[in-house]
Amino acid sequence: MPVLFIVAIVILYTTGKLGLNIWGTLIFGVIGLLFLLGQWDSAQKDNKEKEQKELNKMKGKDLK
């Protein structure tokens, strides 16, 4: 996903459709990448929680 985002930013900048100068484009790119990183981190935490809940269910069934 981040690679596609960077490619899209570069294409939009080179074609002039983004409407920003180089610094605006860089700032936009960094903010976008930080957003993607935050989403990825949140998804990783959710997956860990789901995995832990599943392990707890499996342990609970073994004890009975």
SVG drawing of the C-alpha trace seen along z (x, -y; Angstrom):
<svg xmlns="http://www.w3.org/2000/svg" viewBox="-16 -25 26 56">
<polyline fill="none" stroke="black" stroke-width="0.4" points="0.0,0.0 2.7,-2.6 4.5,-1.8 1.3,-2.5 0.7,-5.7 4.2,-6.9 3.8,-6.0 0.5,-7.8 1.9,-10.9 4.9,-11.0 2.6,-10.5 0.2,-13.2 3.1,-15.6 4.8,-15.0 1.6,-15.5 0.7,-18.6 -2.7,-17.4 -1.7,-17.6 -1.4,-21.3 1.3,-21.5 4.9,-22.5 7.7,-20.1 7.5,-20.9 3.7,-20.6 4.0,-17.3 6.6,-16.0 4.6,-17.1 1.4,-15.5 3.3,-12.3 4.8,-12.1 1.4,-12.8 -0.2,-10.1 2.5,-7.6 2.0,-8.4 -1.7,-7.8 -1.0,-4.4 1.4,-3.5 -1.2,-4.3 -3.8,-2.2 -1.3,0.7 -0.4,0.5 -4.0,0.4 -4.8,3.5 -1.8,5.4 -3.1,4.6 -6.6,5.8 -5.1,9.0 -3.2,9.7 -6.3,9.1 -8.3,11.5 -5.6,14.1 -5.3,13.8 -9.1,14.2 -9.0,17.3 -6.2,18.8 -8.1,18.1 -11.2,19.9 -9.0,22.8 -7.5,23.0 -10.9,22.7 -12.1,25.7 -9.1,27.8 -9.7,27.2 -13.2,28.6"/>
</svg>
